[in-house]
Amino acid sequence: MQYKHSITMDIRLKSMLNIFILCYLLISRVPFLYLLILQLS
């Protein structure tokens, strides 16, 4: 029972980490996208 609970916690933690990494990548891309838009306009 305890083992199963820790597995679900681990999955939840990994999904949170993935979301965090995705957000970080998006935020780090924002200046690049902004520059790209400035170049195109």
PQR file with spaces between the fields and no chain letter, atoms N, CA, C, O and H, PARSE charges and radii, in Angstrom:
ATOM       1  N    MET     1       0.846   -1.203    0.000 -0.4000 1.5000
ATOM       2  CA   MET     1       0.000    0.000    0.000 -0.0000 2.0000
ATOM       3  C    MET     1       0.884    1.257    0.000  0.5500 1.7000
ATOM       4  O    MET     1       0.704    2.161   -0.816 -0.5500 1.4000
ATOM       5  N    GLN     2       1.818    1.288    0.912 -0.4000 1.5000
ATOM       6  CA   GLN     2       2.729    2.426    0.992 -0.0000 2.0000
ATOM       7  C    GLN     2       3.543    2.573   -0.292  0.5500 1.7000
ATOM       8  O    GLN     2       3.800    3.682   -0.759 -0.5500 1.4000
ATOM       9  H    GLN     2       1.964    0.553    1.574  0.4000 1.0000
ATOM      10  N    TYR     3       3.941    1.438   -0.848 -0.4000 1.5000
ATOM      11  CA   TYR     3       4.744    1.445   -2.067 -0.0000 2.0000
ATOM      12  C    TYR     3       3.950    2.037   -3.237  0.5500 1.7000
ATOM      13  O    TYR     3       4.463    2.833   -4.023 -0.5500 1.4000
ATOM      14  H    TYR     3       3.732    0.537   -0.469  0.4000 1.0000
ATOM      15  N    LYS     4       2.700    1.626   -3.325 -0.4000 1.5000
ATOM      16  CA   LYS     4       1.849    2.126   -4.400 -0.0000 2.0000
ATOM      17  C    LYS     4       1.657    3.639   -4.273  0.5500 1.7000
ATOM      18  O    LYS     4       1.677    4.368   -5.265 -0.5500 1.4000
ATOM      19  H    LYS     4       2.283    0.979   -2.687  0.4000 1.0000
ATOM      20  N    HIS     5       1.475    4.083   -3.060 -0.4000 1.5000
ATOM      21  CA   HIS     5       1.295    5.513   -2.826 -0.0000 2.0000
ATOM      22  C    HIS     5       2.533    6.290   -3.267  0.5500 1.7000
ATOM      23  O    HIS     5       2.422    7.353   -3.878 -0.5500 1.4000
ATOM      24  H    HIS     5       1.458    3.492   -2.254  0.4000 1.0000
ATOM      25  N    SER     6       3.690    5.763   -2.957 -0.4000 1.5000
ATOM      26  CA   SER     6       4.924    6.451   -3.331 -0.0000 2.0000
ATOM      27  C    SER     6       5.079    6.488   -4.852  0.5500 1.7000
ATOM      28  O    SER     6       5.640    7.438   -5.396 -0.5500 1.4000
ATOM      29  H    SER     6       3.780    4.899   -2.460  0.4000 1.0000
ATOM      30  N    ILE     7       4.584    5.457   -5.535 -0.4000 1.5000
ATOM      31  CA   ILE     7       4.650    5.447   -7.001 -0.0000 2.0000
ATOM      32  C    ILE     7       3.765    6.554   -7.578  0.5500 1.7000
ATOM      33  O    ILE     7       4.183    7.274   -8.484 -0.5500 1.4000
ATOM      34  H    ILE     7       4.128    4.685   -5.093  0.4000 1.0000
ATOM      35  N    THR     8       2.564    6.688   -7.063 -0.4000 1.5000
ATOM      36  CA   THR     8       1.679    7.741   -7.565 -0.0000 2.0000
ATOM      37  C    THR     8       2.265    9.118   -7.269  0.5500 1.7000
ATOM      38  O    THR     8       2.156   10.026   -8.092 -0.5500 1.4000
ATOM      39  H    THR     8       2.224    6.103   -6.327  0.4000 1.0000
ATOM      40  N    MET     9       2.875    9.278   -6.122 -0.4000 1.5000
ATOM      41  CA   MET     9       3.524   10.538   -5.789 -0.0000 2.0000
ATOM      42  C    MET     9       4.656   10.817   -6.759  0.5500 1.7000
ATOM      43  O    MET     9       4.848   11.954   -7.189 -0.5500 1.4000
ATOM      44  H    MET     9       2.964    8.540   -5.453  0.4000 1.0000
ATOM      45  N    ASP    10       5.403    9.783   -7.100 -0.4000 1.5000
ATOM      46  CA   ASP    10       6.526    9.939   -8.012 -0.0000 2.0000
ATOM      47  C    ASP    10       6.032   10.382   -9.389  0.5500 1.7000
ATOM      48  O    ASP    10       6.621   11.267  -10.010 -0.5500 1.4000
ATOM      49  H    ASP    10       5.247    8.859   -6.750  0.4000 1.0000
ATOM      50  N    ILE    11       4.964    9.772   -9.856 -0.4000 1.5000
ATOM      51  CA   ILE    11       4.392   10.140  -11.161 -0.0000 2.0000
ATOM      52  C    ILE    11       3.917   11.591  -11.137  0.5500 1.7000
ATOM      53  O    ILE    11       4.140   12.343  -12.086 -0.5500 1.4000
ATOM      54  H    ILE    11       4.486    9.053   -9.351  0.4000 1.0000
ATOM      55  N    ARG    12       3.269   11.971  -10.054 -0.4000 1.5000
ATOM      56  CA   ARG    12       2.781   13.342   -9.926 -0.0000 2.0000
ATOM      57  C    ARG    12       3.946   14.323   -9.912  0.5500 1.7000
ATOM      58  O    ARG    12       3.889   15.381  -10.539 -0.5500 1.4000
ATOM      59  H    ARG    12       3.088   11.361   -9.282  0.4000 1.0000
ATOM      60  N    LEU    13       4.996   13.962   -9.193 -0.4000 1.5000
ATOM      61  CA   LEU    13       6.169   14.820   -9.111 -0.0000 2.0000
ATOM      62  C    LEU    13       6.815   14.977  -10.480  0.5500 1.7000
ATOM      63  O    LEU    13       7.220   16.075  -10.863 -0.5500 1.4000
ATOM      64  H    LEU    13       5.042   13.103   -8.684  0.4000 1.0000
ATOM      65  N    LYS    14       6.908   13.875  -11.212 -0.4000 1.5000
ATOM      66  CA   LYS    14       7.513   13.933  -12.546 -0.0000 2.0000
ATOM      67  C    LYS    14       6.683   14.784  -13.489  0.5500 1.7000
ATOM      68  O    LYS    14       7.235   15.543  -14.285 -0.5500 1.4000
ATOM      69  H    LYS    14       6.579   12.983  -10.901  0.4000 1.0000
ATOM      70  N    SER    15       5.377   14.670  -13.411 -0.4000 1.5000
ATOM      71  CA   SER    15       4.522   15.475  -14.283 -0.0000 2.0000
ATOM      72  C    SER    15       4.657   16.961  -13.940  0.5500 1.7000
ATOM      73  O    SER    15       4.670   17.808  -14.833 -0.5500 1.4000
ATOM      74  H    SER    15       4.928   14.053  -12.764  0.4000 1.0000
ATOM      75  N    MET    16       4.758   17.272  -12.649 -0.4000 1.5000
ATOM      76  CA   MET    16       4.972   18.655  -12.237 -0.0000 2.0000
ATOM      77  C    MET    16       6.304   19.166  -12.761  0.5500 1.7000
ATOM      78  O    MET    16       6.407   20.304  -13.219 -0.5500 1.4000
ATOM      79  H    MET    16       4.749   16.583  -11.924  0.4000 1.0000
ATOM      80  N    LEU    17       7.315   18.323  -12.693 -0.4000 1.5000
ATOM      81  CA   LEU    17       8.638   18.699  -13.181 -0.0000 2.0000
ATOM      82  C    LEU    17       8.586   18.960  -14.683  0.5500 1.7000
ATOM      83  O    LEU    17       9.188   19.915  -15.174 -0.5500 1.4000
ATOM      84  H    LEU    17       7.232   17.399  -12.322  0.4000 1.0000
ATOM      85  N    ASN    18       7.869   18.112  -15.406 -0.4000 1.5000
ATOM      86  CA   ASN    18       7.735   18.295  -16.855 -0.0000 2.0000
ATOM      87  C    ASN    18       7.051   19.619  -17.175  0.5500 1.7000
ATOM      88  O    ASN    18       7.466   20.328  -18.092 -0.5500 1.4000
ATOM      89  H    ASN    18       7.379   17.337  -15.007  0.4000 1.0000
ATOM      90  N    ILE    19       6.016   19.949  -16.430 -0.4000 1.5000
ATOM      91  CA   ILE    19       5.304   21.212  -16.637 -0.0000 2.0000
ATOM      92  C    ILE    19       6.233   22.384  -16.349  0.5500 1.7000
ATOM      93  O    ILE    19       6.234   23.378  -17.076 -0.5500 1.4000
ATOM      94  H    ILE    19       5.679   19.373  -15.686  0.4000 1.0000
ATOM      95  N    PHE    20       7.020   22.261  -15.287 -0.4000 1.5000
ATOM      96  CA   PHE    20       7.962   23.312  -14.929 -0.0000 2.0000
ATOM      97  C    PHE    20       8.988   23.520  -16.034  0.5500 1.7000
ATOM      98  O    PHE    20       9.297   24.654  -16.398 -0.5500 1.4000
ATOM      99  H    PHE    20       7.019   21.453  -14.697  0.4000 1.0000
ATOM     100  N    ILE    21       9.516   22.415  -16.566 -0.4000 1.5000
ATOM     101  CA   ILE    21      10.509   22.492  -17.641 -0.0000 2.0000
ATOM     102  C    ILE    21       9.886   23.113  -18.890  0.5500 1.7000
ATOM     103  O    ILE    21      10.516   23.931  -19.562 -0.5500 1.4000
ATOM     104  H    ILE    21       9.265   21.493  -16.270  0.4000 1.0000
ATOM     105  N    LEU    22       8.662   22.728  -19.195 -0.4000 1.5000
ATOM     106  CA   LEU    22       7.969   23.301  -20.355 -0.0000 2.0000
ATOM     107  C    LEU    22       7.792   24.812  -20.190  0.5500 1.7000
ATOM     108  O    LEU    22       8.031   25.581  -21.121 -0.5500 1.4000
ATOM     109  H    LEU    22       8.150   22.064  -18.649  0.4000 1.0000
ATOM     110  N    CYS    23       7.375   25.215  -19.011 -0.4000 1.5000
ATOM     111  CA   CYS    23       7.195   26.643  -18.743 -0.0000 2.0000
ATOM     112  C    CYS    23       8.518   27.378  -18.861  0.5500 1.7000
ATOM     113  O    CYS    23       8.579   28.472  -19.423 -0.5500 1.4000
ATOM     114  H    CYS    23       7.180   24.590  -18.255  0.4000 1.0000
ATOM     115  N    TYR    24       9.579   26.778  -18.330 -0.4000 1.5000
ATOM     116  CA   TYR    24      10.899   27.397  -18.407 -0.0000 2.0000
ATOM     117  C    TYR    24      11.338   27.568  -19.856  0.5500 1.7000
ATOM     118  O    TYR    24      11.861   28.616  -20.236 -0.5500 1.4000
ATOM     119  H    TYR    24       9.529   25.890  -17.873  0.4000 1.0000
ATOM     120  N    LEU    25      11.121   26.536  -20.657 -0.4000 1.5000
ATOM     121  CA   LEU    25      11.493   26.611  -22.073 -0.0000 2.0000
ATOM     122  C    LEU    25      10.694   27.697  -22.786  0.5500 1.7000
ATOM     123  O    LEU    25      11.241   28.463  -23.579 -0.5500 1.4000
ATOM     124  H    LEU    25      10.696   25.685  -20.348  0.4000 1.0000
ATOM     125  N    LEU    26       9.404   27.756  -22.498 -0.4000 1.5000
ATOM     126  CA   LEU    26       8.565   28.782  -23.124 -0.0000 2.0000
ATOM     127  C    LEU    26       9.036   30.183  -22.742  0.5500 1.7000
ATOM     128  O    LEU    26       9.138   31.067  -23.593 -0.5500 1.4000
ATOM     129  H    LEU    26       8.959   27.134  -21.854  0.4000 1.0000
ATOM     130  N    ILE    27       9.320   30.376  -21.463 -0.4000 1.5000
ATOM     131  CA   ILE    27       9.761   31.683  -20.981 -0.0000 2.0000
ATOM     132  C    ILE    27      11.111   32.056  -21.588  0.5500 1.7000
ATOM     133  O    ILE    27      11.344   33.214  -21.935 -0.5500 1.4000
ATOM     134  H    ILE    27       9.237   29.658  -20.772  0.4000 1.0000
ATOM     135  N    SER    28      11.984   31.083  -21.712 -0.4000 1.5000
ATOM     136  CA   SER    28      13.300   31.368  -22.279 -0.0000 2.0000
ATOM     137  C    SER    28      13.207   31.649  -23.780  0.5500 1.7000
ATOM     138  O    SER    28      14.083   32.297  -24.352 -0.5500 1.4000
ATOM     139  H    SER    28      11.795   30.142  -21.431  0.4000 1.0000
ATOM     140  N    ARG    29      12.147   31.161  -24.405 -0.4000 1.5000
ATOM     141  CA   ARG    29      11.972   31.399  -25.844 -0.0000 2.0000
ATOM     142  C    ARG    29      11.329   32.754  -26.125  0.5500 1.7000
ATOM     143  O    ARG    29      11.426   33.269  -27.239 -0.5500 1.4000
ATOM     144  H    ARG    29      11.435   30.635  -23.940  0.4000 1.0000
ATOM     145  N    VAL    30      10.684   33.323  -25.136 -0.4000 1.5000
ATOM     146  CA   VAL    30       9.940   34.566  -25.354 -0.0000 2.0000
ATOM     147  C    VAL    30      10.812   35.685  -25.936  0.5500 1.7000
ATOM     148  O    VAL    30      10.392   36.306  -26.912 -0.5500 1.4000
ATOM     149  H    VAL    30      10.605   32.905  -24.231  0.4000 1.0000
ATOM     150  N    PRO    31      11.999   35.978  -25.394 -0.5600 1.5000
ATOM     151  CA   PRO    31      12.830   37.036  -25.987  0.2800 2.0000
ATOM     152  C    PRO    31      13.178   36.741  -27.441  0.5500 1.7000
ATOM     153  O    PRO    31      13.191   37.641  -28.282 -0.5500 1.4000
ATOM     154  N    PHE    32      13.460   35.476  -27.727 -0.4000 1.5000
ATOM     155  CA   PHE    32      13.791   35.086  -29.093 -0.0000 2.0000
ATOM     156  C    PHE    32      12.613   35.349  -30.031  0.5500 1.7000
ATOM     157  O    PHE    32      12.787   35.886  -31.124 -0.5500 1.4000
ATOM     158  H    PHE    32      13.450   34.745  -27.044  0.4000 1.0000
ATOM     159  N    LEU    33      11.419   34.966  -29.594 -0.4000 1.5000
ATOM     160  CA   LEU    33      10.224   35.203  -30.407 -0.0000 2.0000
ATOM     161  C    LEU    33       9.987   36.697  -30.588  0.5500 1.7000
ATOM     162  O    LEU    33       9.595   37.150  -31.664 -0.5500 1.4000
ATOM     163  H    LEU    33      11.277   34.530  -28.706  0.4000 1.0000
ATOM     164  N    TYR    34      10.225   37.444  -29.540 -0.4000 1.5000
ATOM     165  CA   TYR    34      10.045   38.896  -29.609 -0.0000 2.0000
ATOM     166  C    TYR    34      10.998   39.512  -30.633  0.5500 1.7000
ATOM     167  O    TYR    34      10.601   40.354  -31.438 -0.5500 1.4000
ATOM     168  H    TYR    34      10.543   37.076  -28.666  0.4000 1.0000
ATOM     169  N    LEU    35      12.251   39.083  -30.592 -0.4000 1.5000
ATOM     170  CA   LEU    35      13.228   39.568  -31.566 -0.0000 2.0000
ATOM     171  C    LEU    35      12.840   39.162  -32.981  0.5500 1.7000
ATOM     172  O    LEU    35      12.984   39.937  -33.926 -0.5500 1.4000
ATOM     173  H    LEU    35      12.573   38.398  -29.939  0.4000 1.0000
ATOM     174  N    LEU    36      12.349   37.944  -33.110 -0.4000 1.5000
ATOM     175  CA   LEU    36      11.934   37.454  -34.424 -0.0000 2.0000
ATOM     176  C    LEU    36      10.789   38.309  -34.976  0.5500 1.7000
ATOM     177  O    LEU    36      10.781   38.658  -36.156 -0.5500 1.4000
ATOM     178  H    LEU    36      12.232   37.315  -32.342  0.4000 1.0000
ATOM     179  N    ILE    37       9.837   38.636  -34.126 -0.4000 1.5000
ATOM     180  CA   ILE    37       8.709   39.476  -34.550 -0.0000 2.0000
ATOM     181  C    ILE    37       9.213   40.863  -34.937  0.5500 1.7000
ATOM     182  O    ILE    37       8.741   41.448  -35.912 -0.5500 1.4000
ATOM     183  H    ILE    37       9.844   38.352  -33.167  0.4000 1.0000
ATOM     184  N    LEU    38      10.164   41.383  -34.179 -0.4000 1.5000
ATOM     185  CA   LEU    38      10.727   42.688  -34.511 -0.0000 2.0000
ATOM     186  C    LEU    38      11.438   42.640  -35.858  0.5500 1.7000
ATOM     187  O    LEU    38      11.350   43.584  -36.643 -0.5500 1.4000
ATOM     188  H    LEU    38      10.547   40.907  -33.387  0.4000 1.0000
ATOM     189  N    GLN    39      12.132   41.556  -36.122 -0.4000 1.5000
ATOM     190  CA   GLN    39      12.837   41.407  -37.394 -0.0000 2.0000
ATOM     191  C    GLN    39      11.856   41.343  -38.558  0.5500 1.7000
ATOM     192  O    GLN    39      12.092   41.932  -39.613 -0.5500 1.4000
ATOM     193  H    GLN    39      12.203   40.790  -35.484  0.4000 1.0000
ATOM     194  N    LEU    40      10.759   40.627  -38.361 -0.4000 1.5000
ATOM     195  CA   LEU    40       9.796   40.440  -39.445 -0.0000 2.0000
ATOM     196  C    LEU    40       8.993   41.704  -39.739  0.5500 1.7000
ATOM     197  O    LEU    40       8.628   41.961  -40.886 -0.5500 1.4000
ATOM     198  H    LEU    40      10.567   40.149  -37.504  0.4000 1.0000
ATOM     199  N    SER    41       8.724   42.478  -38.715 -0.4000 1.5000
ATOM     200  CA   SER    41       7.876   43.650  -38.914 -0.0000 2.0000
ATOM     201  C    SER    41       8.637   44.858  -39.468  0.5500 1.7000
ATOM     202  O    SER    41       8.044   45.915  -39.684 -0.5500 1.4000
ATOM     203  H    SER    41       9.021   42.269  -37.784  0.4000 1.0000
